[in-house]
Amino acid sequence: MHIFEGFLPSPWWQAWFVFSIPVILYGMYRLNKLVNERREVVPLLAVAGAFIFVLSSLKLPSVTGSSSHPTGTGMAAILFGPAITAVLGLIVLLYQALFLAHGGITTLGANVASMGIIGPLVAYLFYRAASRSGMNFYLNVFLATAIANWVTYVVTSLQLALAFPAPQGGILTSLLAFGTVFATTQVPLAIMEGALTALIMKYVVQIKSDVLVDLKVLTSSTATKLREAMQ
């Protein structure tokens, strides 16, 4: 989903910066507040950031001007919410653009919008709604993570379609074309990412369930039931 450097024309690359910057600023505020109030979450923040970096660095060729890969942002969205996830996504994407030639600086706003903001936001909303409905925790994590991945690529398809509408059929035709190409890689990648994230969260529940309760990821009673099921 990393759109390559210089690939988006004006005014689209500028518009995505305008969209992303306020969210990043709010995310920095939330991150600073979280770290100051709960120092114990710092190791978990580092793990979430590293998870995003490792998974999103696994680049596969896809739509011209972009690439396919897992995103890793679903777990961060579940743990810390979409605003803080946007900051983690920005850090990862900036490092990749500068040192790995993965993405770009002019397209950073667009890439942050898709992978760091909109995908995680939908994952977070799904996780919270499913939690209230009583869905199994690990199934919820699996689905929320997979959805974050899929939504990221729907947004990337839209970004490309807006910038490059088809001569016949316009934006909708381009959106369908880009989305169809992405789907061939993203459907299985999202399923694998969801399964991996659920396994990691099982380990986190086992060793850091108190932190998950503090972060309101789990209720105390749910955390107790999950730990008891592991024994």
Protein Blocks (a to p, Z undefined) as FASTA:
>chain_A
ZZcehkaccfklmmmmmmmmmmmmmmmmmmmmmmmmmmmlmmmmmmmmmmmmmmmmmccd
ddehiacddeklmmmmmmnojklmmmmmmmmmmmmmmmnogajfklmmmmmmmmmmmmmm
mmmmmmmmmmmnopafklmmmmmmmmmmmmmmmmmmmmmmmmmccfbhpjmlmmmmmmmm
mmmmmmmmmmmmmmmmmmmmmmmmmmmmmmmmmnomacfklmmmmmmmmZZ
